[in-house]
Amino acid sequence: MLKADLHIHTQYSFDCTTSPDEVIRRCQKLRINCIAIADHGSIAGALRVKEIAPFRVIVAEEVLTPLGEIMGMFLKEQIPTNIPAEEAVRQIKAQNGLVCLPHPFDQMRGINRQGFDEIRRLLPQIDIIEVFNARALRFGNSNGKALAFAKENRLLKSAGSDAHIAREIGHAYVEMPEFDDVAGFRQALAQGRIHGAYTCPMVHAASTFKTLKKKLLRR
């Protein structure tokens, strides 16, 4: 069986400084043996972790659209940021990737209210809903709403720590069977069991600090 954290960031995200080596060490400590690296607007970190990790790594990316973030999984090429949601979905599908909505009901980071009309139009092309995001705020029941939405629309359910700091890794994961390819992943995820614990909200402050620090260092 796999212990899969399907939403992790690395230093290739603008708001994270975790190195690929740190990600791998933390995963090995927690016996996490499958991860999706989903940096903001980049697949470079995912490719690097996949190159050196002794376990399965899914190349993913959080793509910013006017509606909110859309995650592409099993990508081969980077997708531009700030493109229409429909175009993001098209480019993910063109790579035979899977379309996931991360934290779709989070009040600060979810799909905006007007955007759900378009999201519903795109539902036939959406594969996965992230139903437990460890960084989601407890108030508002965003994870519960995501789970209900996934069940209502018969979509696959995933979970991830959304880790921007190494110690967050493993706060949410899916226990699922082994798989060999994208089709196998879909089948395995359908049999998965979601596990999750909320991360302390103060991590958002830490991410903000890291973002500012990275900007200052670039100057």
N, C-alpha and C positions, 0 to 999 in steps of 0.2 A: 504493500500500500504506500501511497505517496502522502506526504504532509506538505501541502502546497499553499504558499503565501503568494497570492496572485496579484499583488500590487505593491511594488517596492521601488524606491527612487535611489539614485546615486548622485555623485557630484556633477553629473552631466545635466542635472536639473538646476534651474537658476536658484532654487531655494533649498539646496541640499549640498552637504560637503562630504557625504559618506563615500569612501573609495570602494572600488570593486572588491579589493582584498578584505575590507572590513565587512562587507555584505556576506562574503563567503564564510569568513570565520564565525560570524554570528549564526548563520544558517547551520553550520556544522555543529556548533554548540547546542543548538536547539533541535537537531536532527530534522531540520527542514530539508527536504530533498527534491523540491520542485519550486521554482519561483518564476514570476513574471516581472521583469524589469520594465517599468513604464514611466520613463522620464518625460518631463514636459518638453515637447517639441524636438525630441532627439531619440535616436536608437543607438547612439555611439556607446553609451554605458551598458546597454543590454548586450550588444555585440562583444564588448570587452569581457563582461562577466561570463558570457557563454563560452568564450574562448578559453578561460582559465578555470572555470568551476568544475568540480568533480561530480556534479549532479545536473539534473535537467533544468535548462533555462529557456523560458519563452521570451522571444524578442517582442516587446510591446512599446507603445507610445501613447501618452495622453496628448491628444490634439485639441487645441483651443479653437472653438468655433463661436459664432455670435450667440448660440444657444447655451453654451457651456462646454464642458470637456467631454470628448468622446475617445474611448480607448480602442486602439487597434491592436490585435494580438496575432502572433505568428507572422510578423512583418519581415519583409526582405529589404525594403527601402524606406527611408525616412519620409514622412508626410509633412508638408508645410504647415505652419501654424497660422491661425487667423483666416481660415478658409470656411466657406459655408458648410453646415453640417452635412448636407446632401453630398457635397463634393468629398468631404472626409470619408463618408461611408463608401462612396464609389471607389476611392483610391484604396481603401482597406480591402474591399471585395476584389479589386483588380489584382491584388497580391494573394488571393485565396486566403485572406486573413479572416479573423472573427471580429465582429463589432460588439463592444461591451460598453454599457453606460456605467461609469464609476460614480459612486455617491450621488445618484440622480435627484434625490430629494433633500440633500443637505442645503440648509437655508443660506449658507455663505458660498458654497461651491457647486451647487446642483444645477440642473437644467432650469433656466428661468421660466417664469409662469407662462409667458407667451410662447415659449419654445415647445411646450408639450403638445401643442396642436401639430407642429411639424414633426415632432418625435413620433407621435401616433401614426402619422403618414408614412414614416420610415420604418415602422414596426416590422414589416415583412423582412427587412434586411438586418434587423438587430438580433443578435444571437444570445447575448448574455446580459444579465443585470447583476451588478455588484450589490448583494443584499446585506452584507456586513462589512462596513468600512470602520476600522478601529479608530480613525481620527474623527469620525462624524460626531457632532455634538449630540448629547443625550436628549436635550429638550427638542421637541418637535417630532421625535420618533421617526427620523429620516430612514433608519435601517428597516424599521417595521413597515414603513410605507413602500420601500423598495421591494421587500419580500412579497408584500401583497400584490404589487404591480407585476412582479415576475410570475407569480402564480396565476393571476388574472389573465395574463397574456401567454402563458405556457412557455416562458423563456427559461433558459438555463440560468442557474444561480451560482455566483462566485463570492469569494470573500478575500480580503487582503488587509494588511496592516496599514497600507499607504505610508510606509515608513520613510521618513526623511532623516531619521537618526537611527543608527545601528541598533540601539537597544529596543526600538519599537518593533523590529522584525519579529514575526511570529505572534503578534497580538491577535491576529485573525488569520485563519487558514482553512483550507478544505482538505478533509481526509478523503482520498479518492483512489481508485485503482490505477495501475500503470497504463501508459498509452504510448503509441509509436508515432502517431501523426495527428493532423488536425481532426480528422474524422474520429480517431480513437479518443482524442481529448474530449470531444463533444460527448461521446458515450460514457467516458469515465466521469466527467463532471456531472452528468445526469444522475450518477449513482453516488455523488459526493455527499459528505456530511459536513455542515458548516460549524466551525468553532470560532468564537470571538470574545474578546474582552476589550472594553473601551480604553483608549490611551488617555492619559491625563491631558486636559485641555491646554495646559501650559506649554505643550510641545509646539503649539502654533506660534507662541512668542519666540521660542527657540528658532523656528524656521524663519521668522521675520528677521531676527538678528543675523542669521546666516546669509540671508538674501542681501542685507545691507553690507555685511562684511565682504561678500564677493564683489559687490558693486564698487566698494572703496578700493579693493585690491586691484581691480581692473583699471582704475584711474592712474 
